[in-house]
Amino acid sequence: MRDEPQSLTLAGGRLAALAWGEPEAPTWLALHGWLDNAASFSRLAPRLVAARHIRLVALDLPGHGLSAPRPEGTDYALWDNCHAVLDALDELGLAAAPLLGHSMGAGVACLVAAAVPERVERLMLIDGIGSLTTPAEEVAQQLRKGLLGHRRASSPSPRYPDAATALAARVAGGVTPIDAATAEPLVARNLEPAADGRVRLRTDGRLLRPSLVRLSPEQSRAMLKAIEAPTLLVEGEAGILGRRAHAEQARQALRGLERRVLPGGHHLHLEPDAVAAVAEAILAWWATPDESQRVQEAP
């Protein structure tokens, strides 16, 4: 087993990734959350690789981490990330693979599993299921927000005196609560030196723009109902799902779903005190009798 991740470049240099494990081992593909990056799996991956003798490849989705931003004039719609997943599978020579997704990455994994089921062997979702939605009666308002937001000039990437200041900013300003120990790998991968001696974030600022359109709740549930792959959902007790109505409806829509609720927050797979339990839940689920033994081959 590789103790340190290998850096990969895929899709003609457009996508960056981190890989744990030996190249010839069965491969799982991991997808991070919004404004995170491949280092989201830096504490979970070594545990899974050691226990199952797999290779885990974690992508930086477009505009995140070390991956290239999308071209000017294009959008960051959730479903556009499906191309990144398919491009990575193709370049890795995988006809199909298990997908491991956190938050937004879980939403992307669900879309791929629904639309291209032959490419997905199993789904492992961490504190995320389906996609953000907009009710049909609010679609014009959502489009207005998106159009106006896209027409405003993007703000320059934030700059900080040093990495410690950047880390403190992420802890103070995150969309979901996160502590410094949990955020450190994400921030470290997302920083680059600036010409003035400070550091700046690599993340494309256009990711902060409002979505032009979203699936409706009915469309999102229909996508989940179309998923055929066995699916595990690992939630944090203090995560973003819980008993919220949209989460309840999403769980009911996905057939064959197994759910585990564990101590931890939204990034429980990266929290030093929670990651071991997440790994144990995933490994136990894989040990069930219906485990797939399909051979991965190039499409």
N, C-alpha and C positions, 0 to 999 in steps of 0.2 A: 504493500500500500504506500502511496505517496503521502509523506507527512505534510508537505506543503502543496498548495494547489498549483497546477500548471496553468499558465496564461494561454488562452487560445484566441485566434482571430478567425472569424467565419464570414461567409457570405461576401467574399471579395473585399474584406476589410471593413465592412459596414458594422459588423457585430463583434463585440468582445465578450469573452467568457472566462470563467474559472473552472477548472476541472480537478476533481479529486479521484484517485484510484487509477488503476492501470488501463491503458487504452483498449486492451482486448477484452475487458470485462463488460458484462451487460450494462447498458447505459440508461440512466435516468436523466431527464431534462428538467431543470428547476427554473422557475419564473418568479421574480421578485415583485414587490409592491411599488406603488406610485412614489416617485422621488427617491426610491432606494436603489440598490444595485446588486450585483452578483454576490458581494460580500454578505448579503443577508443570510446566506447559507453556510457561512464560514465556521460556525460552531456545530451545526447539525450534520453537515456533510461528512466530516471525518468519522462520526459515530455510525452513520449508516454504511459508509464504505467499509469500515472495519468489520461490521457485523455480517454484512451480506456479500462482501467481495464484489461490489459493483463499481462502476464509474459514474460519478455524478457531475454533470456539466450544468453550471449555473450561468445563464445568459445575463448580460447587461442589455436590457431592452433599448430600442432606439431612443436617443436623447438622454439616456441614463448612463452613469458610470463612464466607461471608456468607449462605449459604442458611439457611432456617428449620429449626429442629429438628423432629423428628416430634412429634405431639401426645402428651401424657402418656398412659400406658397402652398405647402401641404399641411395636413392636419395631424394631430395625435389622437385620432379616434381609437377607442379600445380595440376594435376589430382589426385595425391595421397591424397590431402586434401579432396577429395570427400568422402573417407572412414571415415574421422573424422566427416563429416556432417552426414553420414548415421549411424555411431556408436552412435552419440549424439541423433539423432532422435529415434533410437531403445531404448536406455537406458531411455530416457524421456517418452517412451511409446506413441510416436506420429506416427500415420500412415502417416501424412503429416503436414506441417507447412509452414507459410510464412517465407521467407528468406530475411534478411537484410544484404547487403554486401557492404563494402567499398573497393575500389581499387582492390587489389588482391583478397580480399574476394568477391567482386562483380564478378570477373572472375570465382571463384570457384562456386558461387551460380548459375551462368549461365551454367556451365558444369553439375551440378546436375540436374537443371531444364530441360536441354536438354536430358540427358541420362536416368533419372529416374523421369519422369514428374509426376508420381502418388504420389511422396513424397513432392511435392512443390505446395502450394496453390497460393501464390503470390510472386512476386519478387520486392524488393526495392533496387535499386542500387545507390550508392553514389560515384560520380566521378570515375566511372569505369564501363566498359562494355566489355564482352568477355575477351580474353587473349592476352598477348604478342605473336607475331608471327614471324616466319622466312620464307622468300620466299623460294620456292623449290630450286632455284639455289644457295642458300646460306646455305643449310642444312649441307653440308660437313664441311664448315667452322665453323658452330655453334657446330657441334659434336666435331671438333678438340678443340675448346675453352673449351668445357665442359670436355672432357677427360683429357686435360692437367691440367685444374683447379682442377678436382677431385683427381688427382694424387699428387698434392701438399699438404703438411701437413697443417692442419687448424691452423690458428693463435689463440693464447689463447684469451679468452674474455678480452676486454679492462677493465682496472681498473682505478679508479679515487679516488682522496682524499676524496670526499664527493658527496652527491647527487647534490648539486648546480653545481659542475664542470661537472658531467655527463650530467646534463640538458643543460649546455652551449655547450657541445660537440655535443649533438643531434641537437641543433638549428644551430650550425655552419656547421655541416657535413651532414645534412639530404639530401636525394635524391631529395625531393621536399621542397620548402620553408615552414618553420614552425616557429612560435614564441614561447617564453618560456611559456606563459600562456596556449597555446594550447598543447604543448608537455609535460607539467608537469605530467598529469595522466599516460601517456604512459611510461615515464621514471621511475616514482615511482614504477609501477608494475614490471618493468623489472630489478630492481636492487636487489642484494643480498649482504650481508656482505662478505668480503674476510678475510682470516686468518690474514692478516697483518694490519687489522683495516681499510682498504680502502673498497670501494664498487666496484662491477663488474657487467657487464651485464649478464643476464641469457640467452639471445638469442644465439642459436646454431650458431657458426661461419660458419658452412657449408652452411647456407642459403645464404652466399655471393658468393658461387661458381657459375660459369655460368651454365645455363641449358644445359643438354646434347642435348635435342631436344625440339622443340616447334611445335605447330600446324602451318600449313601454313595459310596465310590469307584466302585462299579458305576454308580450313577446319574450321577455326574459324567462318567464316560467316555461314557455313552450320550448325554448332552447334547452333548459334543464331536463325537461321531459324526454327530449330526443337523445340524451346521453345514455349510451349502452355500457360503458366501461364501469367495472366495479369502482366504487368511490368511497374514500375515507375523508371525513371532515374532522379536523382537530381544532377546537375552539379554545380561546383563553377565557377564563372566568371573568376577567375584566376586559375582554376584547370588544369588538364592534358588533357582534351578532346577538348572542343571548336570546332573550325572549322578544326581541323586536319583531313587529308584524311581518316586515318584508323578509326577515331571516326565516321565520316559521314557515312562510309560504314557499320560500325557495327550498327549504329542506324537504317539505312535503312533495314538491314537484320532481325531485331527483330520485328515481327508483333505485333500490339497492344501496342506498346511502347508509353508511355506518358512521356514527357520531361519537366523538370523545370530547368531553369538556375537562380541561386541565387547569390547574393554577397557573396564572400568568396573564399578561396583557396582550395587546394586539401583536407584538413581536415576540411572542413566547418562544418561538423556535430559535431566537437569538439571545434571549435573556439567560445569563449564566446560571441562574437558579432553576430555570424551567426547561432548558433544552434537553436534559436527560430524559425527562418524562415524555417529551414530544417524540424523541427517537424511539423510546420503548413502545409507545402507542403505534407508531408506524411499523416497527419491526414485528410486533405481535399481530397486526393486521395482515402483514405479508406471510406470516406463518400459518394462516388458515388453510384448510385442505384444498380450496379452489385456486390456489396460487397458480398463476400462468407460468408455463415453462416455454413459451414460444421463442423461437430463435429469431433474433433481429438480423435482417438482411437489408441490403440496399434496395430502394424502390426500383 
